[in-house]
Amino acid sequence: MYQQERWLTNLAHTAFLLLLAACSLALLIRDQPLGAQVLYCIFSISLALAYFLKNNKHLAVGFSFIGFVAIFSVGHLYIQDIEDIEEIYHFIPLLFLMIFPGSFIPLLIALGLTTAYGYSLGQTPFFDVFEDSFEMVLVTAFACTMSYFHQQAKRQMLLFRQESYTDYLTGLKNRKSYREAIEYLQLQLVDKPEQQFALLSIDLDGFKKINDQLGHIMGDQALKQVARRLESLCDASVELFRLSGDEFAYLLAPTTKIKRTAEHLAEEIVSLAEQPYELENKHYFISSSIGIAIFPTDAQDSESLAIKSDLAMYKAKAEGKNTYAFYQQHLTEKTIRYHELEADLKLAVQKNQLVLHYQPKVCINSNKVFSAEALIRWQHPKYGFISPLEFIPIAEASGDICEIGYWIAKQACTDFIKFKAQSEMSSIAINVSTKQLTDSGFIKKLNNIITEANCMPQWIELEQTESALMDSQRMHVNVMSQLRQCGYKLALDDFGTHYSSLSQLTNLPLHTLKIDKSFIDHCTDNKKAHMIVRTIIQLADNLGLQTIAEGVETSEQLDLLRSEGCVAYQGYYFSKPLPAEDFEKLLSAESAQFAEK
C-alpha cells in the first residue's frame, strides 16, 4: 500500500510537470515582447511552486494568485490572437485544478482568461470567439465537477480506509496497518544493508485482573489511558499499534544504532508504570513486559520478527514483568523444545515413558519408613531425563495433567499393594493438581481407581501445594472436605512459602503440614529459619496436625527437628527418590534389620 501510494503520487507529479512544461513552452515560443515572456516565466514558476507547496494552503493560494495575475496581465497588456492561444488556454485552468482538486477555483480562472479574447472580437466573428470561450468554460466546469465528485469519493474511501486501519477503541493504528508498515520498512532496507529497524512487542502485566475486578467497561477505559501514555512516546521515527486486547507494538524507523534506540524507548515505557491509572476514583498500577526483536539481525521476514519479539516478551514476563528483553537465539530453541515436549507428553503414558519414583517418609523417633511420596519421572526418547519442574507446567497448560494424574494414582496404588505386603507402610502420598480438583468427576474417578487396585481411601494421602490452594480456596475446601469424608488423608505441601492466614488454615480439612525444604536448608545456621520451623511444628501440633519436614540432608538438621518435636521427615539424608524395584529392596532390608532386633 505504501509503495502504491508513492507510485501514484509520482505519477501525478509527472503529469503536472509535463502539462506545465507543454503550456509554458507553447507560450514562450510565440512571437511576443520581452515583457510577455517574463510574465510567462513568472506564471510557470509560480504554478510550479504552488503545486509542490500545496500542503501549505496559504502558500499555494499565494503563488497561484501570482501565476493567475501574470497570465491575466499578458492577455490585457499584449495582443492575444485567439487562433494562437485557444488551444493553450484550454489547459491552463486544468493546471489550477491539479493544484486545487475538487475546487471550483479553476472555473473562475477560465472566466478570467476569456477576457483575453477581447482583441479577437474585431478580427474574428463573434460566434467563433463565443464558441471558443464557452468551450473553455464548459470543459473547465465539467472537469471541476468531475474532480469535485472524485474528491468526495476519495475522502469517503480515505475515511473507510482510516477506519479499517484504526483500532476502534483506542484510535491507534491496528494490526492491518502494522502489517503494511512493517512490509514498507522491509522495502526501505533493500538498498540499505547498514541500517536496521526494531519491533517492540508490549503485553500489559496483570490487565486481566482489572477486567475481572472492575468489568470490561472499566477495562476499556484503562486501555484508552494506557494508549494515550504510550502514544506520548511517539515521534516521526516511532509508530504505535494496538494489535489485540492488551497487546501493543512499536515500530522504530531504520537507523544504524537501532539497539540503543530500542533500549531507550523500552526504558521510557517501563517508567510509565510509575504513575498510577485512575479508575472509579481508585488508583491502579499497570506495567508492561516488552520484547524486542531487530530486523534483519533476528529475522528476515515480518512473521518471524513478530514471533521472536513475542518470545523476548515472554522472557521479560518470566524475569519478573515490568521490564524488557532482547531476543536471543536460545529462546527459539527453548520454544521448539517446549512444543516438542507438549506434543510428546500426550503420548508419554501410552508409550510407557513415565515412571514413578518413591521417596521414603520416615518416623523421626523410630527411624522406620511409614509412607512414601510418589514422584513422577519422564524418560524422553530424544532429550533423556526431563525434570518434573519442566514438564509438569507444560502438562498443566495443555490440560494433559489430569490424565497423567490419574495414571499416577493408578500406578501408585498398584505399587503400594506390593510395598504393604512386605512392610508396615500405612500410606502412599500422591501429588494432586488443581486442575484435577476442579474436575467434576475427580472424586468418582479416584474412588474407582483405588477400588480396582484393592486399596482403601485411608491408605492414600493427597498432597496439594499451599500456593494452589490459596488461589482458589473456597472451591478447593469444598472438594477437599468431600475427599476427607471419603477417608483420604490430606497434606499441605511447601507450607510457609506463600501467604496464608490462620483463619484460612483452620478452614482446610487437613491431616498434615509439610515444612518446605527452603526452611530446613538453613534451620541449623540461621536463627530465623530455626524459629520458623519451630513455629510451624507448634502451630501444627496446636491444630492437631502432623508435621513432615522436606529435604532433610544432614544429621544436624534431623537432630534439630527431633528436638522441636517434628514427627517425620523425608530427604536425601535417608534416601533419594527410588524406582519401585529399589524401593522394595529398601523395605525388605529395613524389615530384615528390625526383625533381627
C-alpha positions, 0 to 999 in steps of 0.5 A, spaced: 500 500 500 505 504 501 509 503 495 502 504 491 501 510 494 508 513 492 507 510 485 501 514 484 503 520 487 509 520 482 505 519 477 501 525 478 507 529 479 509 527 472 503 529 469 503 536 472 510 537 470 509 535 463 502 539 462 506 545 465 512 544 461 507 543 454 503 550 456 509 554 458 513 552 452 507 553 447 507 560 450 514 562 450 515 560 443 510 565 440 512 571 437 511 576 443 515 582 447 520 581 452 515 583 457 510 577 455 515 572 456 517 574 463 510 574 465 510 567 462 516 565 466 513 568 472 506 564 471 510 557 470 514 558 476 509 560 480 504 554 478 510 550 479 511 552 486 504 552 488 503 545 486 509 542 490 507 547 496 500 545 496 500 542 503 501 549 505 494 552 503 496 559 504 502 558 500 499 555 494 493 560 494 499 565 494 503 563 488 497 561 484 494 568 485 501 570 482 501 565 476 493 567 475 495 575 475 501 574 470 497 570 465 491 575 466 496 581 465 499 578 458 492 577 455 490 585 457 497 588 456 499 584 449 495 582 443 492 575 444 490 572 437 485 567 439 487 562 433 494 562 437 492 561 444 485 557 444 488 551 444 493 553 450 488 556 454 484 550 454 489 547 459 491 552 463 485 552 468 486 544 468 493 546 471 489 550 477 485 544 478 491 539 479 493 544 484 486 545 487 482 538 486 475 538 487 475 546 487 471 550 483 477 555 483 479 553 476 472 555 473 473 562 475 480 562 472 477 560 465 472 566 466 478 570 467 482 568 461 476 569 456 477 576 457 483 575 453 479 574 447 477 581 447 482 583 441 479 577 437 472 580 437 474 585 431 478 580 427 474 574 428 466 573 428 463 573 434 460 566 434 467 563 433 470 567 439 463 565 443 464 558 441 471 558 443 470 561 450 464 557 452 468 551 450 473 553 455 468 554 460 464 548 459 470 543 459 473 547 465 466 546 469 465 539 467 472 537 469 471 541 476 465 537 477 468 531 475 474 532 480 469 535 485 465 528 485 472 524 485 474 528 491 468 526 495 469 519 493 476 519 495 475 522 502 469 517 503 474 511 501 480 515 505 475 515 511 473 507 510 480 506 509 482 510 516 477 506 519 479 499 517 486 501 519 484 504 526 483 500 532 476 502 534 477 503 541 483 506 542 484 510 535 491 507 534 493 504 528 491 496 528 494 490 526 492 491 518 496 497 518 502 494 522 502 489 517 503 494 511 508 498 515 512 493 517 512 490 509 514 498 507 520 498 512 522 491 509 522 495 502 526 501 505 532 496 507 533 493 500 538 498 498 540 499 505 544 493 508 547 498 514 541 500 517 536 496 521 529 497 524 526 494 531 519 491 533 517 492 540 512 487 542 508 490 549 503 485 553 500 489 559 502 485 566 496 483 570 490 487 565 486 481 566 485 482 573 482 489 572 477 486 567 475 481 572 475 486 578 472 492 575 468 489 568 470 490 561 467 497 561 472 499 566 477 495 562 476 499 556 477 505 559 484 503 562 486 501 555 484 508 552 489 511 558 494 506 557 494 508 549 494 515 550 501 514 555 504 510 550 502 514 544 506 520 548 512 516 546 511 517 539 515 521 534 516 521 526 521 515 527 516 511 532 509 508 530 504 505 535 499 499 534 494 496 538 494 489 535 489 485 540 486 486 547 492 488 551 497 487 546 501 493 543 507 494 538 512 499 536 515 500 530 522 504 530 524 507 523 531 504 520 537 507 523 544 504 524 544 504 532 537 501 532 539 497 539 540 503 543 534 506 540 530 500 542 533 500 549 531 507 550 524 507 548 523 500 552 526 504 558 521 510 557 515 505 557 517 501 563 517 508 567 510 509 565 508 504 570 510 509 575 504 513 575 498 510 577 491 509 572 485 512 575 479 508 575 472 509 579 476 514 583 481 508 585 488 508 583 491 502 579 498 500 577 499 497 570 506 495 567 508 492 561 513 486 559 516 488 552 520 484 547 524 486 542 526 483 536 531 487 530 530 486 523 534 483 519 539 481 525 533 476 528 529 475 522 528 476 515 521 476 514 515 480 518 512 473 521 518 471 524 520 478 527 513 478 530 514 471 533 521 472 536 519 479 539 513 475 542 518 470 545 523 476 548 516 478 551 515 472 554 522 472 557 521 479 560 514 476 563 518 470 566 524 475 569 519 478 573 514 483 568 515 490 568 521 490 564 524 488 557 528 483 553 532 482 547 531 476 543 536 471 543 537 465 539 536 460 545 529 462 546 527 459 539 530 453 541 527 453 548 520 454 544 521 448 539 523 444 545 517 446 549 512 444 543 516 438 542 515 436 549 507 438 549 506 434 543 510 428 546 507 428 553 500 426 550 503 420 548 508 419 554 503 414 558 501 410 552 508 409 550 510 407 557 515 413 558 513 415 565 515 412 571 514 413 578 519 414 583 518 413 591 521 417 596 521 414 603 517 418 609 520 416 615 518 416 623 523 421 626 523 417 633 523 410 630 527 411 624 522 406 620 519 408 613 511 409 614 509 412 607 512 414 601 511 420 596 510 418 589 514 422 584 513 422 577 519 421 572 519 422 564 524 418 560 524 422 553 526 418 547 530 424 544 532 429 550 533 423 556 531 425 563 526 431 563 525 434 570 518 434 573 519 442 574 519 442 566 514 438 564 509 438 569 507 446 567 507 444 560 502 438 562 498 443 566 497 448 560 495 443 555 490 440 560 494 433 559 495 433 567 489 430 569 490 424 565 497 423 567 494 424 574 490 419 574 495 414 571 499 416 577 494 414 582 493 408 578 500 406 578 501 408 585 496 404 588 498 398 584 505 399 587 503 400 594 499 393 594 506 390 593 510 395 598 504 393 604 505 386 603 512 386 605 512 392 610 508 396 615 507 402 610 500 405 612 500 410 606 502 412 599 502 420 598 500 422 591 501 429 588 494 432 586 493 438 581 488 443 581 486 442 575 484 435 577 480 438 583 476 442 579 474 436 575 467 434 576 468 427 576 475 427 580 472 424 586 468 418 582 474 417 578 479 416 584 474 412 588 474 407 582 481 407 581 483 405 588 477 400 588 480 396 582 487 396 585 484 393 592 486 399 596 482 403 601 481 411 601 485 411 608 491 408 605 492 414 600 494 421 602 493 427 597 498 432 597 496 439 594 501 445 594 499 451 599 500 456 593 494 452 589 490 452 594 490 459 596 488 461 589 482 458 589 480 456 596 473 456 597 472 451 591 478 447 593 475 446 601 469 444 598 472 438 594 477 437 599 472 436 605 468 431 600 475 427 599 476 427 607 469 424 608 471 419 603 477 417 608 483 420 604 488 423 608 490 430 606 497 434 606 499 441 605 505 441 601 511 447 601 507 450 607 510 457 609 512 459 602 506 463 600 501 467 604 496 464 608 492 466 614 490 462 620 483 463 619 484 460 612 488 454 615 483 452 620 478 452 614 482 446 610 480 439 612 487 437 613 491 431 616 498 434 615 503 440 614 509 439 610 515 444 612 518 446 605 525 444 604 527 452 603 526 452 611 530 446 613 536 448 608 538 453 613 534 451 620 541 449 623 545 456 621 540 461 621 536 463 627 530 465 623 529 459 619 530 455 626 524 459 629 520 458 623 520 451 623 519 451 630 513 455 629 510 451 624 511 444 628 507 448 634 502 451 630 501 444 627 501 440 633 496 446 636 491 444 630 492 437 631 496 436 625 502 432 623 508 435 621 513 432 615 519 436 614 522 436 606 529 435 604 532 433 610 540 432 608 544 432 614 544 429 621 544 436 624 538 438 621 534 431 623 537 432 630 534 439 630 527 437 628 527 431 633 528 436 638 522 441 636 518 435 636 517 434 628 514 427 627 517 425 620 521 427 615 523 425 608 530 427 604 536 425 601 539 424 608 535 417 608 534 416 601 533 419 594 527 418 590 527 410 588 524 406 582 519 401 585 524 395 584 529 399 589 524 401 593 522 394 595 529 392 596 529 398 601 523 395 605 525 388 605 532 390 608 529 395 613 524 389 615 530 384 615 534 389 620 528 390 625 526 383 625 533 381 627 532 386 633 
